């Protein structure tokens, strides 16, 4: 399903939600209270600004007695996105965020990946995938990064573990391009990047990718990712703990200037490998 068609389907979802809610004689705030989100969220669902998570769609069906309509539609739209089911909602939230903070323990985060690097990542996880499958996922990942290029782009802060710099994903030539891309993004002031060096030793949330997102009219959200799974967290107490862990990572990381120098040094090391082959 093309992006335009998918958006039109979400708009239909929102229009139906508004119609069914009004038929039930409920305000946005009243429905929100029963499905454990704010009335403002319900309004954003109805305008197709924000997409509900599957469990919220299920609760809406229960409250409005719609016989699974919103759950089925939500499942279909999630299934037809180019993202893994556990990440589809996160990709939507990135477009709405005013600030995004990423921590990448082993792999460059998607918003900073080049096509060559992304292709190598996908092939490593799906070695028997067709070219069309891989290219669709690569395109979707690169398209996500467009949010960093607009006038209303979010503040984007990234902490990379040195492992992500030293692991030759896609080979030396691909890594030269990848690291140069990160450096260019920093110099264009579209991202702030710090590197957590090997010398920092143990660090909070070891082995887990972290993402924090802030919004203009909604509470902050945290996302953690493991093997073929992801957790979107919006409980204020939990998000506060994740924010504290991120602050510890930021304090342990190199300064932005030293980080940029280390990224440049790693790129030069890969460049030397390319020139000797």
C-alpha positions as CSV (number, residue, x, y, z in Angstrom):
1,X,0.0,0.0,0.0
2,X,1.4,3.4,-1.0
3,X,2.0,6.1,1.6
4,X,-0.8,8.2,0.3
5,X,-3.3,5.3,0.3
6,X,-2.2,4.3,3.8
7,X,-2.7,7.9,5.1
8,X,-6.1,7.9,3.5
9,X,-6.9,4.7,5.3
10,X,-5.9,6.2,8.6
11,X,-8.1,9.2,7.9
12,X,-11.0,6.9,7.3
13,X,-10.1,5.2,10.7
14,X,-10.2,8.6,12.4
15,X,-13.5,9.6,10.7
16,X,-15.1,6.3,11.8
17,X,-13.8,6.7,15.3
18,X,-15.3,10.2,15.5
19,X,-18.7,8.9,14.1
20,X,-18.9,5.9,16.4
21,X,-17.9,8.0,19.4
22,X,-20.5,10.7,18.7
23,X,-23.1,8.0,18.1
24,X,-22.3,6.7,21.6
25,X,-22.8,10.2,23.0
26,X,-19.2,10.4,24.3
27,X,-16.8,13.3,24.4
28,X,-13.1,12.8,23.4
29,X,-12.2,13.1,27.0
30,X,-14.7,10.5,28.2
31,X,-13.6,8.0,25.6
32,X,-10.0,8.7,26.4
33,X,-10.5,8.1,30.1
34,X,-12.0,4.7,29.4
35,X,-9.2,3.5,27.1
36,X,-6.4,5.0,29.2
37,X,-5.3,7.9,26.9
38,X,-6.0,11.6,27.0
39,X,-8.9,13.2,25.2
40,X,-6.2,15.0,23.2
41,X,-4.9,11.7,21.9
42,X,-8.4,10.7,20.8
43,X,-8.7,14.0,18.9
44,X,-5.3,13.2,17.2
45,X,-6.5,9.7,16.3
46,X,-9.6,11.2,14.7
47,X,-7.6,13.7,12.7
48,X,-5.1,10.9,11.7
49,X,-2.3,12.9,13.2
50,X,-1.3,10.2,15.6
51,X,-1.9,6.4,15.1
52,X,-3.2,4.3,18.0
53,X,-1.3,1.3,19.2
54,X,-3.0,-2.0,18.8
55,X,-4.0,-2.4,22.4
56,X,-5.6,1.1,22.4
57,X,-7.6,0.1,19.3
58,X,-8.7,-3.1,21.1
59,X,-9.9,-1.1,24.1
60,X,-11.8,1.3,21.8
61,X,-13.7,-1.6,20.3
62,X,-14.6,-2.8,23.8
63,X,-15.9,0.6,24.9
64,X,-17.7,1.5,21.7
65,X,-18.9,-2.1,21.1
66,X,-17.7,-2.1,17.5
67,X,-17.1,-5.9,17.2
68,X,-13.3,-5.6,16.6
69,X,-13.6,-3.1,13.7
70,X,-10.8,-0.8,14.9
71,X,-8.5,-3.7,16.0
72,X,-8.9,-5.4,12.6
73,X,-8.2,-2.1,10.7
74,X,-5.3,-1.3,12.9
75,X,-3.8,-4.7,12.3
76,X,-4.2,-4.4,8.6
77,X,-2.5,-1.0,8.4
78,X,0.3,-2.0,10.7
79,X,0.9,-5.2,8.6
80,X,1.1,-3.2,5.4
81,X,3.8,-0.8,6.6
82,X,7.4,-1.4,5.5
83,X,8.4,-1.6,9.2
84,X,8.4,-4.5,11.6
85,X,5.2,-4.6,13.5
86,X,6.8,-3.6,16.8
87,X,8.4,-0.6,15.2
88,X,5.6,0.8,13.0
89,X,4.1,3.0,15.7
90,X,7.6,4.3,16.7
91,X,8.2,5.5,13.1
92,X,4.9,7.4,13.2
93,X,5.9,9.0,16.5
94,X,9.3,10.1,15.2
95,X,7.4,12.4,12.7
96,X,5.6,14.1,15.5
97,X,8.5,14.5,17.9
98,X,10.1,17.8,18.7
99,X,13.2,16.1,20.2
100,X,14.6,12.6,19.7
101,X,17.5,11.1,21.6
102,X,19.0,7.8,20.4
103,X,21.5,5.5,22.0
104,X,23.0,2.9,19.7
105,X,25.2,0.2,21.4
106,X,26.3,-1.7,18.3
107,X,24.7,-0.4,15.1
108,X,24.3,3.2,13.7
109,X,20.6,4.2,14.4
110,X,18.3,4.2,11.4
111,X,17.9,7.9,11.1
112,X,21.6,8.2,10.4
113,X,22.1,5.2,8.2
114,X,23.3,5.4,4.5
115,X,21.6,3.1,1.9
116,X,24.7,0.9,1.7
117,X,24.9,0.5,5.5
118,X,21.2,-0.1,5.8
119,X,21.3,-2.7,3.1
120,X,24.1,-4.6,4.8
121,X,22.1,-4.6,8.1
122,X,19.0,-6.0,6.5
123,X,20.9,-8.7,4.6
124,X,22.7,-9.8,7.8
125,X,19.2,-10.4,9.4
126,X,17.5,-11.7,6.2
127,X,20.2,-13.5,4.2
128,X,17.6,-15.2,1.9
129,X,15.4,-12.2,1.3
130,X,14.6,-11.1,-2.2
131,X,16.2,-7.9,-3.6
132,X,12.7,-6.3,-3.7
133,X,12.2,-7.0,0.0
134,X,15.5,-5.6,1.0
135,X,15.2,-2.5,-1.2
136,X,11.8,-1.7,0.1
137,X,13.1,-1.8,3.7
138,X,16.2,0.3,2.8
139,X,14.0,2.9,1.1
140,X,11.7,3.1,4.1
141,X,14.6,3.5,6.4
142,X,16.2,6.3,4.4
143,X,12.8,8.0,4.0
144,X,12.5,8.2,7.8
145,X,15.5,10.4,7.9
146,X,13.7,13.1,5.9
147,X,12.4,14.4,9.2
148,X,15.9,15.7,9.9
149,X,15.9,17.9,6.8
150,X,12.8,20.1,7.2
151,X,12.5,23.5,8.7
152,X,10.6,22.0,11.6
153,X,13.0,19.1,12.1
154,X,13.3,17.8,15.7
155,X,16.3,18.3,17.9
156,X,18.2,15.1,17.4
157,X,20.8,13.9,19.9
158,X,22.7,10.6,19.3
159,X,25.1,8.6,21.5
160,X,27.0,6.0,19.6
161,X,29.0,3.3,21.3
162,X,32.5,3.0,19.8
163,X,31.5,-0.5,18.8
164,X,29.2,1.0,16.1
165,X,32.2,2.8,14.6
166,X,34.6,-0.2,14.7
167,X,32.2,-2.9,13.3
168,X,32.7,-2.9,9.5
169,X,29.1,-3.2,8.4
170,X,29.1,-3.6,4.7
171,X,32.9,-3.5,4.5
172,X,35.4,-0.7,4.7
173,X,34.1,1.4,1.8
174,X,30.6,1.4,3.1
175,X,31.9,2.4,6.5
176,X,33.8,5.3,5.1
177,X,30.6,6.6,3.5
178,X,28.6,5.9,6.7
179,X,31.0,7.7,9.0
180,X,31.4,10.7,6.6
181,X,27.6,10.9,6.5
182,X,27.4,11.1,10.3
183,X,30.1,13.8,10.3
184,X,28.4,15.8,7.6
185,X,25.0,15.6,9.5
186,X,26.8,17.0,12.6
187,X,28.5,19.8,10.7
188,X,25.2,20.7,9.1
189,X,23.8,21.0,12.6
190,X,21.1,18.5,12.0
191,X,22.3,16.2,14.8
192,X,24.4,16.3,17.9
193,X,26.5,13.1,18.2
194,X,28.6,11.8,21.0
195,X,30.6,8.6,21.2
196,X,30.8,6.4,24.2
197,X,34.3,5.0,24.0
198,X,35.5,1.5,24.9
199,X,37.4,3.1,27.8
200,X,34.1,4.1,29.5
201,X,33.6,0.5,30.5
202,X,30.2,-0.6,31.8
203,X,27.3,1.7,31.1
204,X,23.5,1.9,31.8
205,X,21.1,-0.4,29.9
206,X,24.0,-2.4,28.4
207,X,23.2,-4.1,25.1
208,X,19.9,-2.2,24.6
209,X,19.0,0.4,22.0
210,X,17.2,3.4,23.6
211,X,15.1,6.1,22.1
212,X,13.5,9.0,23.8
213,X,10.9,11.2,22.1
214,X,9.3,14.5,23.3
215,X,6.2,16.1,21.8
216,X,4.6,19.5,21.8
217,X,1.3,18.4,23.2
218,X,1.9,15.0,24.8
219,X,4.0,13.4,27.5
220,X,7.5,12.0,26.5
221,X,7.8,8.4,25.4
222,X,10.7,5.9,25.6
223,X,11.4,3.0,23.3
224,X,13.8,0.1,23.9
225,X,14.6,-2.6,21.4
226,X,15.8,-6.1,21.7
227,X,16.0,-9.1,19.3
228,X,12.9,-8.9,17.0
229,X,11.0,-7.0,19.7
230,X,10.5,-3.5,20.9
231,X,8.8,-1.9,23.9
232,X,7.1,1.5,23.7
233,X,7.0,3.0,27.2
234,X,4.8,5.9,28.2
235,X,4.5,5.4,32.0
236,X,5.9,8.6,33.4
237,X,7.9,6.9,36.1
238,X,9.5,4.4,33.7
239,X,10.2,7.2,31.1
240,X,11.9,9.2,33.9
241,X,14.2,6.2,34.6
242,X,15.1,5.9,31.0
243,X,15.8,9.6,30.8
244,X,18.1,9.2,33.8
245,X,20.0,6.3,32.1
246,X,20.4,8.4,29.0
247,X,21.8,11.3,31.0
248,X,24.3,8.9,32.5
249,X,25.3,7.8,29.1
250,X,25.7,11.4,27.9
251,X,27.9,12.2,30.9
252,X,30.2,9.2,30.2
253,X,30.5,9.9,26.5
254,X,33.1,12.0,24.8
255,X,32.4,15.7,24.1
256,X,30.8,16.4,20.7
257,X,34.2,17.8,19.4
258,X,36.2,14.8,20.6
259,X,33.5,12.5,19.2
260,X,33.6,14.1,15.8
261,X,37.4,13.6,15.8
262,X,37.1,9.9,16.7
263,X,34.5,9.4,14.0
264,X,37.0,11.1,11.5
265,X,39.8,8.9,12.8
266,X,37.7,5.7,12.3
267,X,36.8,6.8,8.8
268,X,40.5,7.3,8.0
269,X,41.3,3.8,9.3
270,X,38.6,2.3,6.9
271,X,39.9,4.5,4.1
272,X,43.4,3.1,4.6
273,X,41.9,-0.4,4.3
274,X,40.2,0.5,1.0
275,X,43.4,1.9,-0.4
276,X,45.4,-1.2,0.3
277,X,42.9,-3.6,-1.3
